[in-house]
Amino acid sequence: MQAVVYARYGAPEVLQLVDIPKPQPKANEVLIRVHATSVTIGDVRMRSFTVPRGQWLFARLYLGVLKPRRPILGMELAGEIEAIGSAVTRFQVGDAVFASTFEANFGGYVEYKCMKEDGLLAIKPANLTFAEAAVAVGGGISALRCLQRGALQPGQKILIYGASGAIGTNAVQLARNHFGAAVTGVCSTANLELVKSLGAVEVIDYTREDFTQRGAVYDVVFDAVAKFPPARAKHALKPGGVYLNAHRDTDARSGLTMQQALRLLKELLEAGKLKPVIDRSYPLAQIVEAHRYVETGHKRGNVAITLTPAP
Ligand SMILES: NC(=O)c1ccc[n+]([C@@H]2O[C@H](COP(=O)([O-])OP(=O)(O)OC[C@H]3O[C@@H](n4cnc5c(N)ncnc54)[C@H](OP(=O)(O)O)[C@@H]3O)[C@@H](O)[C@H]2O)c1
């Protein structure tokens, strides 16, 4: 089968399309024929080994000291189950599924992927394409966990900084449609209309205005791209307000496990409360171009990678 591997850290060109053996599912695993995956900023950082200075050693030990320990990137995917192991009861051959590979050694850039049936996978929402379902997972779970951690309440005012990214586009929709909050989205000029269309009642162009100058008016400030100085962002909070950051608050402290978040995400996608935003789609063979684009740091929502047959 075809797969994109990287044998060393570096520029997008380290990604190579190669043939590797097709995996066989173990007793408790399903074999997924992957129809779509994605390029996230996380894939780009792992490929290039771009990590904050203080985390270099930890990241190197986690990702691989001399070379990448997990040579196939791709944190989320959607596809169809082609075979199941002898002990599998939750899924059947032919089921369309979407999944996070976060606890499965990554590895979405492949034609076939084995995953444990009790892993981070679920039946794909029928109202989404495979590409939409694939890109929904990471940003959706992260946004959901952050907002849950902030205990966002109906009627509260939330400011979402970086509202046009993968987490941001999910956060705007979830804050409004699931938590019932009034959203102010902060993004650049080119993305104002997009963020408004996702449900923000107000948008602020960060290239023209510093949102903290509007005073302490928000119950929650969520920096969804972790690019605004936290101490300054807190000036926009009402007394007792909550500050959230995509680098700090996407973990289980929200009270939602990854499994619970995936199940809730599926319900919200099926109910139409959340619609994944796809900026560009590339075929697997153009993974280098896709990485170059995501590396700019300015994608809108998500970048999908499609495999044949086209979803
Ligand atoms: N996606 C995930 O599953 C996930 C999970 C956990 C943590 N994280 C972390 O959370 C952060 C955000 O992830 P992401 O996937 O949402 O990123 P992303 O999609 O790559 O973010 C791209 C967006 O960021 C905006 N942006 C760039 N510079 C900005 C600035 N100075 N001020 C405001 N907006 C700016 C860009 O809009 P403009 O073009 O308008 O500038 C663009 O739309 C990353 O550090 C990531 O590592 C991500």
The ligand as an SDF file (V2000), in Angstrom:
LIG
                    3D

 48 52  0  0  0  0  0  0  0  0999 V2000
   -5.5800   21.3300   15.8440 N   0  0  0  0  0  0  0  0  0  0  0  0
   -5.4330   20.5490   16.9090 C   0  0  0  0  0  0  0  0  0  0  0  0
   -5.9660   19.4390   16.9500 O   0  0  0  0  0  0  0  0  0  0  0  0
   -4.6470   21.0190   18.1380 C   0  0  0  0  0  0  0  0  0  0  0  0
   -4.7510   20.2970   19.3280 C   0  0  0  0  0  0  0  0  0  0  0  0
   -4.0920   20.7530   20.4690 C   0  0  0  0  0  0  0  0  0  0  0  0
   -3.2960   21.9010   20.4100 C   0  0  0  0  0  0  0  0  0  0  0  0
   -3.1730   22.5560   19.2260 N   0  0  0  0  0  0  0  0  0  0  0  0
   -2.3410   23.7680   19.2140 C   0  0  0  0  0  0  0  0  0  0  0  0
   -3.1990   24.8890   19.1840 O   0  0  0  0  0  0  0  0  0  0  0  0
   -2.6580   25.8950   18.3470 C   0  0  0  0  0  0  0  0  0  0  0  0
   -3.6780   26.2350   17.2760 C   0  0  0  0  0  0  0  0  0  0  0  0
   -3.8740   25.0990   16.4800 O   0  0  0  0  0  0  0  0  0  0  0  0
   -4.7100   25.1590   15.1410 P   0  0  0  0  0  0  0  0  0  0  0  0
   -4.6570   23.7840   14.5770 O   0  0  0  0  0  0  0  0  0  0  0  0
   -6.0290   25.7810   15.3740 O   0  0  0  0  0  0  0  0  0  0  0  0
   -3.7990   26.1470   14.2770 O   0  0  0  0  0  0  0  0  0  0  0  0
   -3.9430   26.5590   12.7590 P   0  0  0  0  0  0  0  0  0  0  0  0
   -5.2100   26.0610   12.1930 O   0  0  0  0  0  0  0  0  0  0  0  0
   -2.7040   26.1910   12.0420 O   0  0  0  0  0  0  0  0  0  0  0  0
   -3.9900   28.1560   12.8860 O   0  0  0  0  0  0  0  0  0  0  0  0
   -4.0140   28.8850   11.7180 C   0  0  0  0  0  0  0  0  0  0  0  0
   -4.8110   30.1630   11.9550 C   0  0  0  0  0  0  0  0  0  0  0  0
   -4.1190   30.9640   12.9000 O   0  0  0  0  0  0  0  0  0  0  0  0
   -4.3620   32.3200   12.5690 C   0  0  0  0  0  0  0  0  0  0  0  0
   -3.2610   33.1540   13.0360 N   0  0  0  0  0  0  0  0  0  0  0  0
   -1.9570   33.0850   12.6700 C   0  0  0  0  0  0  0  0  0  0  0  0
   -1.2550   34.0270   13.3280 N   0  0  0  0  0  0  0  0  0  0  0  0
   -2.1310   34.7060   14.1060 C   0  0  0  0  0  0  0  0  0  0  0  0
   -2.0020   35.7730   15.0250 C   0  0  0  0  0  0  0  0  0  0  0  0
   -0.8270   36.3480   15.2810 N   0  0  0  0  0  0  0  0  0  0  0  0
   -3.1000   36.2110   15.6510 N   0  0  0  0  0  0  0  0  0  0  0  0
   -4.3170   35.6200   15.4180 C   0  0  0  0  0  0  0  0  0  0  0  0
   -4.4990   34.6050   14.5700 N   0  0  0  0  0  0  0  0  0  0  0  0
   -3.4040   34.1450   13.9230 C   0  0  0  0  0  0  0  0  0  0  0  0
   -4.4010   32.3270   11.0620 C   0  0  0  0  0  0  0  0  0  0  0  0
   -5.2510   33.3670   10.6630 O   0  0  0  0  0  0  0  0  0  0  0  0
   -4.6800   34.6430    9.8680 P   0  0  0  0  0  0  0  0  0  0  0  0
   -4.2400   34.1330    8.5290 O   0  0  0  0  0  0  0  0  0  0  0  0
   -5.8570   35.5250    9.8120 O   0  0  0  0  0  0  0  0  0  0  0  0
   -3.5550   35.1840   10.6670 O   0  0  0  0  0  0  0  0  0  0  0  0
   -4.9680   30.9550   10.6910 C   0  0  0  0  0  0  0  0  0  0  0  0
   -6.3230   30.9780   10.3210 O   0  0  0  0  0  0  0  0  0  0  0  0
   -1.3640   25.3460   17.7650 C   0  0  0  0  0  0  0  0  0  0  0  0
   -0.2780   25.8650   18.4860 O   0  0  0  0  0  0  0  0  0  0  0  0
   -1.4780   23.8680   17.9620 C   0  0  0  0  0  0  0  0  0  0  0  0
   -0.2350   23.2540   18.1350 O   0  0  0  0  0  0  0  0  0  0  0  0
   -3.8430   22.1650   18.0980 C   0  0  0  0  0  0  0  0  0  0  0  0
  1  2  1  0
  2  3  2  0
  2  4  1  0
  4  5  1  0
  4 48  2  0
  5  6  2  0
  6  7  1  0
  7  8  2  0
  8  9  1  0
  8 48  1  0
  9 10  1  0
  9 46  1  0
 10 11  1  0
 11 12  1  0
 11 44  1  0
 12 13  1  0
 13 14  1  0
 14 15  2  0
 14 16  1  0
 14 17  1  0
 17 18  1  0
 18 19  2  0
 18 20  1  0
 18 21  1  0
 21 22  1  0
 22 23  1  0
 23 24  1  0
 23 42  1  0
 24 25  1  0
 25 26  1  0
 25 36  1  0
 26 27  1  0
 26 35  1  0
 27 28  2  0
 28 29  1  0
 29 30  1  0
 29 35  2  0
 30 31  1  0
 30 32  2  0
 32 33  1  0
 33 34  2  0
 34 35  1  0
 36 37  1  0
 36 42  1  0
 37 38  1  0
 38 39  2  0
 38 40  1  0
 38 41  1  0
 42 43  1  0
 44 45  1  0
 44 46  1  0
 46 47  1  0
M  CHG  2   8   1  16  -1
M  END
$$$$
